Amino acid sequence: MGPHSWVALVTIAAILVYLWMGVRVGQARRVSGVQAPAMTGDPILERHVRVQANTLEWLPIFLPALWLFAIYWNDLIAAGLGVVWIVGVLVTGLAAWQAVVLFL
């Protein structure tokens, strides 16, 4: 594989996770019966929207940092840290969807 191929794969994975979260918001909307553009009214929908919005808020920080780290330091470590970020987003997202408290 070429230079930064692993980082490119992690970037694609991060974007796919974000798209999957958007699909989950749509499914939560359908189940709850809350029509767009309303964002409130059902706690389950609100949790899904919050997880998706939090991920959207962090993607513009995460992706440039990932690529700058890969270009100027080490691409394999950057890819590994990117996977850790994705796993963290998934764990906290799944916990929030289930209303589980991870941190006190």
Secondary structure as UniProt FT lines:
FT   TURN            3..4
FT   HELIX           5..32
FT   TURN            36..37
FT   HELIX           43..72
FT   HELIX           75..97
FT   TURN            98..99
//
